[in-house]
Amino acid sequence: MPAVLYQDDAVLIIDKPAGLAVHAGPRGGPSLEDALPALQFGKKRPPQPAHRLDQDTAGCLVLGRTKPALAMLGAIFAEGRARKTYWAVVRGVPAAQGRCEAPLLKLSTKQAGWRMVVDPKGQPASTQWRLLGQGNGLAWLELRPRTGRTHQLRVHCAHLGHPILGDERYGGGAGPMHLMARAISLPTTPPITAEAPVPAHMQAALAACGWAA
């Protein structure tokens, strides 16, 4: 069962493991849906995710424990009021800080399947980044998405010429992918914050970039 990072009567924040899909796909396989009944903690219904994380992204995932809470959280995410902080290890070293403004479009082919690409016809997408450390040809970045497009951080890092380590789809080499939802802050009353621990598969690369456990 995923570790619980925050819990109150309406909201649950868990540490989603890398490799676990949030929703069951058409081909089946394990997903977070299998664990939701174990996260009821006395409620009549299992909690439901208020947003999504990629299957290979670890870290903070917010769930609503009641229908009103889920509606409230859905509005917070839809309106871009949730403050999300990600950590990534990328190939190469970008500038100390910056913002990537690159619209994203879903492209699908029979041969390669689907992927997101930077395209002027796509939806607006904005990501701020800050360099936290570097070493061995890698960089440790703090990423703050200002929009919530599919694969946004992965594509924006690749667009900058610094794909996320282990992100094979977008040029980062074989996995596991070195991306985590490190922290989240919700403008509720009172405000809710949570921080996820660094997953084991990211610790060596982050340490090489200056992170200390």
N, C-alpha and C positions, 0 to 999 in steps of 0.2 A: 504494500500500500504506500502511495506517495506520502512523504513527510508533510505535516501541517505546519505552515509558517505563521498563520494568523487565523483566529477563529472568534466570531461573535455570533449573535443570534441570527444575523442576516447574511454574513459574508464569511467565506472560507478562502484562504489563499494557500495553495499547496506548491511544493517543489516538484514540478513535473520532470521525471527522468528523461534524458536524451534517448531517442529511439522509440518512445511510446507515443503513438498517435493519439490525438485528443478524441477523434471520432472514428468509429469503425468504417473502414473503406469497403468498396464493392467486392474486394477479394478476401475480406475477412481479416483475421489475425488479431492479436491483442490490441487493446486500446484502453484509454482512460475510462471509457464507459463501463468496462468490466469492474473497475474499482469504486465506482460511484456509490453503490449501495453500502459499502463499508465506511463511507464518509458521511452517512446520514446523521450520526451522533444524536439520535433521539427525534429527529424530524420525521414527518410522515412520508416525505418524498426525498429521493436522493438529490444532492445539489447538482446544479447544471453550470457548465462553463459560460462565462460572460464574454469571452473573447477566445482567440485561438493562438496557439503556438505551433510552429512547424514540428513535425515528428522528431526531427533531429536536434531541436533546440530545447535545452534544459532550462529550468528555473521557474520564476513566479508565474502562476496561473490563477486567475481569480474566478471563483464560483459563487453563484447566488444560491442561498439556502431556502428561499421562499420565492413565490412568483413576483410579489412587489419588489423584493430585493433584486431579482434578476432583471426586471424592467428598469429599475433605477441604474443598475450597473451597465445595462445595455445602452442607456442614454449617455452615460459618462463616456463610454468608449466611442460611441457613434459621433459624439460631439468633440472628440479629441481632448477631453479634459483629464484623462488619466496620464500621469507622468511616468513614462516607462524608461528605464535605464538598462541597456544591454552591455555586456562585455564580449569582445571578440578578439581572437588572435588572427592576424592577417599576414599574408606574404608581402615582404617588403615594408618600407617605412614611409607613410605619407607625411604631409605637413603637420605641424603641431596641433592645428585645429582647423575646422572649416565646416561648410554646409554643402551638401550635395542636393541640387534641385534637378531631378531628372525624371520625367514622366515615364510611367511603366505601362506596358501593353502585354497582354497574354497572347503568345504565339503558339500555334499547335500544328504539328505535321504528323503524318502517318508513320514516318520513319523514326523520328526522334521523340514523339509525344509532345507534351506541352512544356513551356518554360516562359518566364517573364523576361521581357527585353525593354531596353530604353528606346522609346519611340515618341516623337512629338505628338502623335495621335493618341497616346496613352493618357491615363489618369495622372494628375499632378501628384508628385511624391517628393517629400523633403526629409532629409536626415542630417542632423548635426553630429560631428564627431570630434573627439579630443584624444590626443595621444597620451597614454599613461605610462608607457615604457617600451623598451625595445631590446632586442638581443638575438643573435644567431640568424640574422636576416628576417626576423619576424617582428611584428609590432602588436602591442596590447592597446586596444582602443575601447573607449567609452562611446557608445552610440545612443543617440536620443532621437527616435523617430518622431517627426511632427505630423505624419500621416500614417495610415495603417494598411498599406497595400501588401498584397501577397508577395512573399519573398523579398520585400523591400530592402532590408539591410543587406541581404546576400547579393542582390543585383547592384545596389549602390556601391558596395565595397569593390565588387568586380569592375564596375564602371570607372572607379577611381584608379584602377590598375593594381588593386590590392585585394584579391579575393580572399575569402575566409578560409583558413586552414581546414582541410578536410571536406570542403564543399565541392565535391566532384562535378556537380552539375554546372557550376559557374566558374570553374577554373582553379579551384583551390586544392586539387589533388584528392587522393583517396581519404576516406573518413577515418575516425569519427569527426564530425563537424565541431569546430571550436567557437560556438556561439551560445550564449546563455542570457536569459532574462534575469539580470542581476537583482534589480529592485523595482518596486512599483509604489506609487503614491496615489491615493484616491481622494478627491475633494468631497468627502462625506462629512457628516457632523457627528462626532469629531472626525478629523481626517484619519485615514488608515494608511499605514505604510508597512512594507515587508521587504525583507532582503533574503535572497537564496544563497546557500553556500556554493563554493566553486565545485563543480563536479570533478570526479577523479580524473577523467580523461583529459581535462584542460589544465591540470595543475602543473605538469612538467613544463609545458610551453609557456604558461604565464610566469612561472618562476624564472625561466630563461630571459623573460622580458622585465624582470625586476619585482614581480609580485612576491610578497611574503605572506605565508599562511598565518 
